[in-house]
Amino acid sequence: MSLSSAMVLPLLIVVAAGVYYIYNEVMQFMSKSLVRNKVVVITDAVSGVGTECAHLFHKGGARLILCGTSWDKLESLYDSLTNDADPRETFAPKLVIVDFSDMPSMEEVVAEVVDCYGCVDVLICNSSVKLKAPVQSVSLEVDRNIMDINYFGPSTLAKGVLPTMISRRSGHIVLVNSIQGRLAIPFRSSYAASKHAAQAFFDCLRAEVEEYGIVVSTISHTFINASEPPPVEEASPKPNPLSAFIAKQMTHGVRPSVLADEIMQTVNRKRTEVMLAHPIPRVALYLRSLIPSFLFAVLGAGVKDSVLAEQMQ
């Protein structure tokens, strides 16, 4: 009796692992079939996340429209997608130069994107520019450039493809945003402001277009970590332990491949809101709503510690 009881737990673990494996295989198969023949636009397709998304959706049989600021990089991505691809299963991507920092060109860009196939099924707004600097050191010109790329560009492109989605009563718009669209941290004033603006815009858009069968999704992630872990540095003055721990958690990144998988799943399952973050940033979001004074004190202590460390170097 005791022997059979002892075997129950390992058996359950094996069965659960098997079920999980089968589930993942089925979901991967469905992911490919659900995007097949769909017209998918990916902005900043030459970035780490954009490239991973391009490979996933291309393998799934999507009709890709890849956007970026560099024609050479777009052509290089095109070659990597088509060299080993089966033309019976995939479509050759179309390439469009899109530079959100050049807002006067957006009218022509929107027309070119729509003219590629006459419609857009999925728009993935992936473009972003980051900045870390004290508020007083950021010029108005830099502020405007960040707002153009992170907010005005994606919102303008979304407005441009909306008429085709509304007329067909279907479509999916995905904003790849940041957790800083929900929680502002020191030295990211311009970046956080642009991400807050984008979050608010797409939240409003979601409610406005729901009646037309259009899905709007926002994905809030932490820092995208595409590099190797940094080398261990020499000892420096220790900051406040709590603020240092929170700062470390909030900058602990997500891999581009992981984010791309999440984008694919978001499109397939029509999720409206996704957060890719470790527990500490999630707790910080709750503190921002429930006990804001505590969170402000922790962030303020972190700023004081960083200033002190710089003065002692």
Secondary structure, 3 states (H helix, E strand, C coil): CHHHHHHHHHHHHHHHHHHHHHHHHHHHHHHHHHHCCCEEEECCCCCHHHHHHHHHHHHCCCEEEEEECCHHHHHHHHHHHHCCCCCCCCCCCEEEECCCCCHHHHHHHHHHHHHHHCCCCEEEECCCCCCCCCHHHCCHHHHHHHHHHHHHHHHHHHHHHHHHHHHHCCEEEEEECCHHHCCCCCCCHHHHHHHHHHHHHHHHHHHHHHHHCEEEEEEEECCECCCCCCCCCCCCCCCCHHHHHHHHHHCCCECHHHHHHHHHHHHHHCCCEEEECCHHHHHHHHHHHHCHHHHHHHHHHHHHHHHHHHHHC
